[in-house]
Structures are given as structure tokens and as C-alpha cells.
Amino acid sequence: MKNDFPAYGERRTPLPPQWQMPAEASYDPPRAGATATMAPAAATATGTATGVAPGVDTATRPTPQAYPGGQGTRARPAAGSHGRHKARKGHGKAAAADAKGKSRDAFFDNAKYLAIVLVAMGHSWEPLRDGSRTAAALYITVYAFHMPAFIIISGYFSRSFDMRKDRLQRLITGVAVPYILFEVAYTLFKRWADDDPHYPVSLTDPWYLTWFLLALFIWRLTTPLWKIVRWPLPLALSIAVLASISPDIGNDLDLQRTLQFLPFFVVGLCLKAEHFKLVRRKEARIAAVPVFLAALVFAYWAAPRMNAAWFYHRDAAQELAAPWWSGVVMTLAMFGCSLVLVACFFAWIPGRTMWCTALGAGTLYGYLLHGFVAKGSRFWDWYDAPWLHRPWGMVLLTLGAGALITVLCTPPVQRMFRWAMEPKMTWAFKKDPVGTARGRN
């Protein structure tokens, strides 16, 4: 089906056109005493705990232990106790390493990894939609739930967020800084790869995948507000509905997408561990199969009849050449359908540690880095190759996208780009006077 609307993620007027797609985020560690099932999964935007984002790292850090005896000055070690002190120190490090490993829930790491694989595959299918109804149906089905799943996980691991100094610092270093760096990097890449030397850098108009980081920054800042309102989800849905019929919101900060995806973040804030256990029961897994099959059949029917831009949540109804009331209907209907598909997706996520579990901590890396290949494939006309539009070519392309995103989530790639994704930046923040005073005692 020919789509006359900008592709997902494209920048609209007044800036030159360009397309855009969703990232992952980081999460704050739970308070002491939180159980393993409540621990964040991995940093999509955060190995440092800031970004799902597609991801952010949901991994938690072990709770630092206080000096024996509580506050006050430390007692001078007794003579001959140096060796025992070193032994205890070594044992403490081992225990901390164990605690860090146990603090992760394999379910969320697996969910983030599989969701980011679907993101990459969806990007690879986008140029094939006009010539393949099957590709269009798969594209619509995946877009109905892959970003909502990421956003729900991001909300779930944002429940403990408040305006505490260390959490604000991680929000800056794990979400805001990567947003700025990759917004500039993507713009420079477009200038070079697309032979467009005058394409403007705009921190207020996210390009391609960076919208997710900016939206996550805004969502997390509003978390304390959602925790004090009596009916957070109806309020968030009302805001999304109003945004879908308000074309005057404009493109600044990609607010349309931020507001229309907001209910999924609030759902995550409202969820508890038992809700995830509920959808992982055997009955839920069995029910998920016919639901997904029905979704694929409907998507195949809808592909030539429906504008896929509805799934981007980037435009008001009037901007999609639809009557204003359709924005209300589509927002509520798509929210319900997306929740059902997300639940079905979670139902089939393994809860045990697997070969791909460790990759869940690097989904933000894969999310942001694969965008250069995804956009480069369009700039350099890779899709002009006829074999890519044959069935076996589409299969190879899908497998290649999955392999690429898997490599980009691996620990070596994380170490290589940690300076951009999870900078420590201790030099940029004032020292905590209370912590400094305790350190001198």
C-alpha cells in the first residue's frame, strides 16, 4: 500500500523531512529489601539505569553497605588485623558480585532483548511494505506492541523515581546526555551519508530514534506527579486523546508522540510483580497463540486499507486527513489492542536465564547504534537490489537485522560506547555535603 505520509521518525516542516523511530532507558535501583523479581532488567538507555531505552538498563546495583557500627568515626584496626581485613574485603566484593547477579530478573532482560530484535526487524521491513502485503502485515502487527512493551517496562522500573540527587544525576547522564550526543551524531551522519551538508541540528526536534530518549526524560520527570494522583491511567488516557485531536501541538520536543504514548508509561508505573506473573501462566501462553494469529490476519486485511502512521502516534487525526473524532476512537482502540498484544508478548517471554539474557542489559546500545545502518541502507539505496524483494531475500534480511542488533547489544560493544551511553560525569555535579562529611568521619 502506497503511503503518502512521512515514514516513521521523519522530521516534518519547518525542518527538512526525515523519518524517525523509537529507544530504551535506565532505571533506578530499588530500595534496600526489594526482591529479585522487582529488580530492573537492563539499561536500554541506561546500563547506568536510565534509559528501556528501546531501551534503558534495568539492572540494579547492590546496595552499598555502611561501616560496621553505623555512623561515627571508624575504630582503628587492631594490630595484626590487616590480613583479616583484606580477607573480609575480598569476601565482601564476592558477595557484592553475587548480589548484583541475583538482583536481575531474567524475564525483563529477555523481554527487552526480544523487543529490540523486533524493533530492528520492523525497521528492515519498512521499505518492503509497498511491494509486499505480508511485510506490511508483519510491520503493522509488530508496531502495535513493540514500543508499548518497552515503554511499559520503562514505567515499571521508574516507580521508585523521585527528585533525589543521585536519581536526577542518573537521569541526566543516562538519558539526557545520550540524547544530545546521538541527536548531533545522527544529524552529522545524515549530512554525510545523504549528501545534505546543510541539514540543521535541532535538539528540540528529535530525529529518527532519539525521540524515545527525550520522551523518557519527560515521563520520568513527571513520575512523582503520577504517583500522587488518584486515577493516573484515566488521566493519562485523557491527555493522549486530547493530543490526538490537537494538530496545533506542533513538532517541538516531539510532544505528540510523548503525550500519545504516555498511557503506556503510566501503566508501567501502576503494575506490580504479581501482574507479570499473571500473564506468564500456562493459560495465558495458550491464549496468546490464537490472539497473535488473529492480529496477523487482521493486519493482513488492514494493510492496504489503513494508514500505518496511526501506529507512530506522531500526528493528530486531522494531520492524517481523518475527522477529529477518529482520533478519539483510534487512540482508545489502539491502546486496548496494544495492551492485549503486549500481554501476549510477555506471556511467551522465558523467565529463566538464557544465552540472550545478558544482552538485555545492552538494548539501548543496540537501539541507538543500529539506526545508522537502518538509515544508511536508505541513503545508499540498498533496497534497490531486486533480490531483497523476493521471499527468500526478505527472510535473509530479517535474519540479518536480528543478527546485527544482537551483536550491537553484546558486552564488547557496550564497553566501546559506554562513554556515550553511560558517562559518569562526576565532574559535572556538585558534591553531596552530607556524603562528603560522612567520608571524613
Secondary structure by P-SEA (a helix, b strand, c coil): ccccccccccccccccccccccccccccccccccccccccccccccccccccccccccccccccccccccccccccccccaaaaaaaaaaaaaaaaaaaaaaaccaaaaaaaaaaaaaaaaaaaacccccccaaaaaaaaaaaacaaaaaaaaaaaaaccccccaaaaaaaaaacaaaaaaaaaaaaaaaaacccccccccccccccccaaaaaaaaaaaaaaaaaaacccaaaaaaaaaaaaaaccccccccaaaaaaaaaaaaaaaaaccaaaaaaaacaaaaaaaaaaaaaaaaaaaaacccccccccccccccccccccaaaaaaaaaaaaaaaaaaaaaaaaaccccccccccccccaaaaaaaaaaaaaaaaaaccccccccccaaaaaaaaaaaaaaaaaaacaaaaaaccccccccccccccccaaaaaaaac
